[in-house]
Amino acid sequence: MLAEPLRITQRVAEVLKQLDIPYLVGGSLASSLHGIPRATQDVDIVADLKFHHISLLVNALKSEFYIDGEMIRDAIQDGTSFSVIHLETMFKVDIFMLQADPASQEEMARRKEYQVSDNPPQTLFLATAEDVILHKLYWFQLGGGVSERQWNDVLGVLQVQRETLDYEYLKRGAQCWGVSQLLEQVLREVGLEDTTT
């Protein structure tokens, strides 16, 4: 289920690593690796891209991906995102610019290297389980609190990672993102309500 997205994400991550660009994988792929796997239509990567990286990135990926240097330039300038599309599968990777705010910087500093295969050994930098939970709750709230996918992704990460989560960080992050009530609600749902008191 995750083999193809992982393979394509790994290729993009490999190039980012070669170019010494800090990155992390977030979104549904990260929640699948931290929690309960599910199919995903695209992958989200946060990267600390600078203007001098543009031509290097385009040259490294253009044989396998649709990639547009002007779109990358605009994304860096505006602090937004751009997409690269894997030509063979049409699978999309969305690359978001790393923001300068303390929460985004802390998320990048906390990223964890995750082994995605043994043979050959391959790793990806993922957003931590805590940051995946916070982002998913934020997007759930932004979408009007109706996305079962986002909610179930959070439940899956909580169920799998419940013993290792930093609940103090979760509580502080939830205040920062304005999702404290949602965090309390989802913790109650998995029987972890005592962890934030």
Kinemage of the C-alpha trace (Angstrom):
@kinemage 1
@onewidth
@group {chain A} dominant
@subgroup {mainchain}
@vectorlist {calphas} color= white
{ca met a 1} P 0.000 0.000 0.000
{ca leu a 2} L 2.805 2.431 0.854
{ca ala a 3} L 5.543 0.945 -1.356
{ca glu a 4} L 5.105 3.294 -4.322
{ca pro a 5} L 4.684 6.550 -2.350
{ca leu a 6} L 7.678 5.571 -0.235
{ca arg a 7} L 9.845 4.826 -3.253
{ca ile a 8} L 9.009 8.179 -4.876
{ca thr a 9} L 9.364 10.135 -1.628
{ca gln a 10} L 12.686 8.422 -1.011
{ca arg a 11} L 13.950 9.615 -4.404
{ca val a 12} L 13.030 13.255 -3.712
{ca ala a 13} L 14.447 13.041 -0.178
{ca glu a 14} L 17.672 11.554 -1.532
{ca val a 15} L 18.182 14.609 -3.759
{ca leu a 16} L 17.348 17.037 -0.937
{ca lys a 17} L 19.912 15.254 1.235
{ca gln a 18} L 22.557 15.375 -1.520
{ca leu a 19} L 21.979 19.123 -1.875
{ca asp a 20} L 22.236 19.559 1.917
{ca ile a 21} L 18.665 20.878 2.167
{ca pro a 22} L 17.057 20.161 5.561
{ca tyr a 23} L 13.668 18.506 5.058
{ca leu a 24} L 11.018 16.458 6.808
{ca val a 25} L 8.151 14.329 5.586
{ca gly a 26} L 4.786 15.125 7.161
{ca gly a 27} L 1.139 14.556 6.299
{ca ser a 28} L -0.448 11.180 5.676
{ca leu a 29} L 2.762 9.338 4.857
{ca ala a 30} L 4.242 10.372 8.217
{ca ser a 31} L 1.045 9.418 10.075
{ca ser a 32} L 1.034 6.050 8.265
{ca leu a 33} L 4.633 5.350 9.314
{ca his a 34} L 4.042 6.501 12.910
{ca gly a 35} L 0.581 4.983 13.179
{ca ile a 36} L -1.767 2.866 11.067
{ca pro a 37} L -0.884 2.696 7.346
{ca arg a 38} L -3.367 3.896 4.763
{ca ala a 39} L -3.247 4.728 1.066
{ca thr a 40} L -2.230 8.284 0.238
{ca gln a 41} L -2.720 10.315 -2.958
{ca asp a 42} L 0.255 12.602 -2.406
{ca val a 43} L 3.104 13.300 -0.025
{ca asp a 44} L 3.932 16.451 1.961
{ca ile a 45} L 7.528 17.508 2.493
{ca val a 46} L 8.724 20.614 4.347
{ca ala a 47} L 12.098 21.846 3.074
{ca asp a 48} L 14.432 24.746 3.843
{ca leu a 49} L 14.938 25.681 0.188
{ca lys a 50} L 16.907 28.759 -0.898
{ca phe a 51} L 17.125 30.455 -4.300
{ca his a 52} L 20.565 28.965 -5.038
{ca his a 53} L 19.066 25.457 -4.762
{ca ile a 54} L 16.585 25.914 -7.634
{ca ser a 55} L 18.676 24.944 -10.679
{ca leu a 56} L 20.388 22.129 -8.752
{ca leu a 57} L 17.039 20.656 -7.700
{ca val a 58} L 15.524 20.969 -11.185
{ca asn a 59} L 18.546 19.324 -12.829
{ca ala a 60} L 18.562 16.466 -10.309
{ca leu a 61} L 14.865 15.616 -10.706
{ca lys a 62} L 13.822 16.660 -14.230
{ca ser a 63} L 14.441 13.254 -15.849
{ca glu a 64} L 11.950 11.560 -13.483
{ca phe a 65} L 9.613 14.366 -12.395
{ca tyr a 66} L 7.664 17.275 -13.784
{ca ile a 67} L 9.373 20.168 -11.999
{ca asp a 68} L 9.164 23.902 -12.740
{ca gly a 69} L 11.919 26.290 -11.635
{ca glu a 70} L 9.623 29.352 -11.768
{ca met a 71} L 7.108 27.663 -9.472
{ca ile a 72} L 9.911 26.913 -7.024
{ca arg a 73} L 11.121 30.535 -7.195
{ca asp a 74} L 7.602 31.814 -6.453
{ca ala a 75} L 7.193 29.364 -3.565
{ca ile a 76} L 10.486 30.452 -1.963
{ca gln a 77} L 9.653 34.131 -2.473
{ca asp a 78} L 6.119 33.826 -1.064
{ca gly a 79} L 6.843 31.174 1.577
{ca thr a 80} L 4.273 28.812 0.045
{ca ser a 81} L 4.586 25.438 -1.727
{ca phe a 82} L 5.093 23.832 -5.115
{ca ser a 83} L 4.507 20.348 -6.515
{ca val a 84} L 6.685 17.873 -8.352
{ca ile a 85} L 4.963 15.053 -10.229
{ca his a 86} L 6.538 11.657 -10.817
{ca leu a 87} L 6.265 11.159 -14.590
{ca glu a 88} L 5.966 7.372 -14.536
{ca thr a 89} L 3.146 7.166 -11.960
{ca met a 90} L 1.777 10.781 -11.857
{ca phe a 91} L 2.198 10.620 -8.082
{ca lys a 92} L 2.460 14.113 -6.581
{ca val a 93} L 4.893 15.378 -3.960
{ca asp a 94} L 4.007 18.764 -2.417
{ca ile a 95} L 7.024 20.657 -1.098
{ca phe a 96} L 6.266 23.349 1.488
{ca met a 97} L 8.755 26.050 2.406
{ca leu a 98} L 10.052 25.946 5.971
{ca gln a 99} L 8.554 28.926 7.807
{ca ala a 100} L 10.519 31.206 10.135
{ca asp a 101} L 8.110 31.020 13.115
{ca pro a 102} L 9.337 29.263 16.277
{ca ala a 103} L 6.867 26.336 15.996
{ca ser a 104} L 7.983 25.477 12.437
{ca gln a 105} L 11.655 25.822 13.342
{ca glu a 106} L 11.171 23.583 16.386
{ca glu a 107} L 9.370 20.992 14.276
{ca met a 108} L 12.355 20.845 11.893
{ca ala a 109} L 14.812 20.657 14.798
{ca arg a 110} L 12.829 17.735 16.328
{ca arg a 111} L 12.539 15.671 13.120
{ca lys a 112} L 13.528 12.033 13.432
{ca glu a 113} L 15.332 9.732 11.016
{ca tyr a 114} L 13.114 6.752 10.269
{ca gln a 115} L 14.318 3.533 8.613
{ca val a 116} L 11.951 2.681 5.786
{ca ser a 117} L 13.779 -0.363 4.408
{ca asp a 118} L 16.503 -2.785 5.454
{ca asn a 119} L 17.761 -3.973 2.101
{ca pro a 120} L 19.155 -1.648 0.993
{ca pro a 121} L 19.062 0.377 4.229
{ca gln a 122} L 17.125 3.570 3.526
{ca thr a 123} L 15.967 6.318 5.827
{ca leu a 124} L 13.667 9.339 5.703
{ca phe a 125} L 13.467 12.322 8.016
{ca leu a 126} L 9.929 12.413 9.419
{ca ala a 127} L 8.068 14.949 11.490
{ca thr a 128} L 7.809 13.512 14.999
{ca ala a 129} L 4.638 11.695 16.033
{ca glu a 130} L 3.719 14.693 18.235
{ca asp a 131} L 4.056 17.166 15.362
{ca val a 132} L 2.060 14.912 13.034
{ca ile a 133} L -0.760 14.823 15.623
{ca leu a 134} L -0.740 18.610 16.026
{ca his a 135} L -0.759 19.276 12.268
{ca lys a 136} L -3.514 16.750 11.642
{ca leu a 137} L -5.675 18.309 14.377
{ca tyr a 138} L -5.023 21.766 12.929
{ca trp a 139} L -6.061 20.651 9.422
{ca phe a 140} L -9.076 18.835 10.875
{ca gln a 141} L -10.168 22.084 12.544
{ca leu a 142} L -9.422 24.140 9.422
{ca gly a 143} L -11.613 21.790 7.379
{ca gly a 144} L -14.583 22.356 9.680
{ca gly a 145} L -13.997 19.294 11.860
{ca val a 146} L -15.495 16.842 9.371
{ca ser a 147} L -12.522 14.946 7.898
{ca glu a 148} L -12.692 11.374 9.161
{ca arg a 149} L -9.339 10.694 7.481
{ca gln a 150} L -7.500 13.359 9.479
{ca trp a 151} L -9.173 12.273 12.726
{ca asn a 152} L -8.484 8.579 12.122
{ca asp a 153} L -4.844 9.368 11.270
{ca val a 154} L -4.504 11.066 14.688
{ca leu a 155} L -6.178 8.116 16.435
{ca gly a 156} L -3.815 5.708 14.691
{ca val a 157} L -0.681 7.606 15.758
{ca leu a 158} L -1.951 7.880 19.353
{ca gln a 159} L -2.758 4.177 19.545
{ca val a 160} L 0.634 3.066 18.203
{ca gln a 161} L 2.831 5.685 19.916
{ca arg a 162} L 0.949 6.153 23.220
{ca glu a 163} L 3.853 4.878 25.363
{ca thr a 164} L 6.506 7.123 23.804
{ca leu a 165} L 4.719 10.453 23.203
{ca asp a 166} L 5.883 13.681 24.848
{ca tyr a 167} L 2.528 14.822 26.264
{ca glu a 168} L 3.937 18.085 27.640
{ca tyr a 169} L 5.086 19.047 24.144
{ca leu a 170} L 1.682 18.015 22.741
{ca lys a 171} L -0.145 20.175 25.268
{ca arg a 172} L 2.103 23.189 24.615
{ca gly a 173} L 1.873 22.715 20.844
{ca ala a 174} L -1.911 22.390 20.973
{ca gln a 175} L -2.132 25.788 22.681
{ca cys a 176} L 0.138 27.262 20.022
{ca trp a 177} L -1.955 25.818 17.152
{ca gly a 178} L -5.279 26.584 18.853
{ca val a 179} L -6.352 22.923 19.020
{ca ser a 180} L -6.287 22.276 22.789
{ca gln a 181} L -9.943 21.208 22.932
{ca leu a 182} L -9.493 18.827 19.985
{ca leu a 183} L -6.424 17.307 21.618
{ca glu a 184} L -8.368 16.703 24.850
{ca gln a 185} L -11.217 15.180 22.839
{ca val a 186} L -9.005 12.783 20.851
{ca leu a 187} L -7.049 11.753 23.975
{ca arg a 188} L -10.350 10.962 25.724
{ca glu a 189} L -11.372 8.858 22.726
{ca val a 190} L -8.304 6.605 23.107
{ca gly a 191} L -8.378 6.572 26.916
{ca leu a 192} L -5.418 8.925 27.422
{ca glu a 193} L -7.274 11.862 29.001
{ca asp a 194} L -5.095 11.844 32.164
{ca thr a 195} L -1.914 12.575 30.231
{ca thr a 196} L -2.453 16.327 29.814
{ca thr a 197} L -3.623 17.172 33.302
